[in-house]
Amino acid sequence: MKRNFLMTMLAAICLTACAETKTEVKVMGELGEPQPTFLYNMFGRETYAEGQVANGVVTFNVDTVENAFAVIGRSADRRQPVCTVILDGEPIEITIKNGEAEVTKGSDNNMKLAEAMERVKMASSQMDQLYKDYGEAREKYGEKIPAEIMDGFDKRYGEISEEITATQKQIIQENKDNLVPVYFLRASSNALGVEFIESVLKDYKYKDSKLLEPVLASIGGERNKQPGAPVVDFVGRDLNDQECHLTDYVGKGKYVLVDFWASWCGPCRAEMPNVKANYEKYKDKGFEVVGISFDNKKEAWEKGVKDLGITWPQISDLKGWQCAASDIYNIKGIPSTILYGPDGKVIKADLRGEELGNALEEYLGK
C-alpha cells in the first residue's frame, strides 16, 4: 500500500512539473503573401507549429513545456519575421495592417513586450536613416568615402547604439516582475554588459528561468576575458591531429595573443597581415600567437593557414560556431583576441589594428 501511494504521489508531482503550456495564437487582418503561417522558437531551432488558415485568419495551437518566446514568420527559413510573442498559456491575437503587426490581445507579458518592442523600434529608427545615408555615400564615393565622412558615420553609429542600449536597460529595470527582460537579456547581453546584467539578476523575478542559462554562461565567458582573469583551458587538436591545450602555451613566461579566427571569415583574413607583422616584430622578444580556429573542415583550415602564411600554433575542435571556445570565452564574433601576460592572466581582449601594436609596444618595447 505504501509503495502504491508513493508511486501515485511521484506520478502526480511529475505531471505537475512537466505540464505543458497550451497557447492559441491568431493572426488576422492584411495577411499578405506569403501568409504568416510559421511559428518558431525565438532562441532555438525548432518550429513550434504551422498555422491553419480559415476565413482570413491564421491560427496556431502550440504546446510548450514552459513559457517560451516565439516568432511568427512568413517562411520556414526565418527570413520574414512578422511578430514576436510569449507563449504563456493565454490566447494571443495579432492584427496586421499596412505591413505592421500589432498585438491586440494577450497576457500582461505580451502586451508589455509589444510596448517594449515599439520603444526599441523608435530608438532604432535613426539607425535605418544612418544605413540609408551610408548607402548614398557608397554610391557617390565607392570604396573611397572621405575620412571625415566615415568618422561622422562612426560617431553617429556609436551614439545611436548607446541610445538603443539605454532604452533596453530602462525597459528591463521597469519590468522586473514579468518575462519581458528575458527577451532583452537574451538578445542583447553583450551590449548590456556583465555588471548591468548581474545587478538586474539579483532581484529579478525570473532569474532562475532556464531561458536565461545562456546569459549566465555568457557572463562566465566575459569574466574569463576580464583583465586579471586566469587562463581557462581549451582543448582541441593541432594541424597534425595531435591533442593540445591552450595552457600548453599560455602561462609559460611569454606574452601570448590568442587569435580566434576562421578560414571562411573575411574580416579575419583582412586582419591577419597585422597579426603577422606584430608576430614577426616581437616573436624574439617573448611574444607568441596561438590561433583558435572556428572552422569545421580541416581541409579549409589547413588551406587558410597555408594561404595566409600563418606560422604560429593552431588549435581547433572543428565544430564551427559550436566550438567550445565560443562558450568558454563568450566569443560571438570573429576576429577576436585575448592578450595574456607571462603569468597566464588576461591583459586585454579584442585588440586589433593599431591597438594590438600599441599594447605590445607598451609591454615589449619598440
Protein Blocks (a to p, Z undefined) as FASTA:
>chain_A
ZZmmmmmmmmmmmmmmmpccddddddehjebpaddfbccdfkbmbdfbdcddeehiacdd
dddfbdcdddddfbfnlpacfbdcddehiacddddeehiacdfbdcfklmmmmmmmmmmm
mmmmmmmmmmmmmmmmmmmnommccfklmmmmmmmmmmmmmmmmmmmmmmmmmmmmbmkl
mmmmmmmmmmnopmlmmmmmmmgfklmgmklmmmmmmmmmmmmmgghiacdddddddfko
pacdfklmgonhpacddddddfklmklmmmmmmmmmmmmmmmmnopacddddfbfbfklm
mmmmmmnopabdcddehlojmlfklmmnopabdcddddddfkopafbghiehjllmmmmm
mmnoZZ
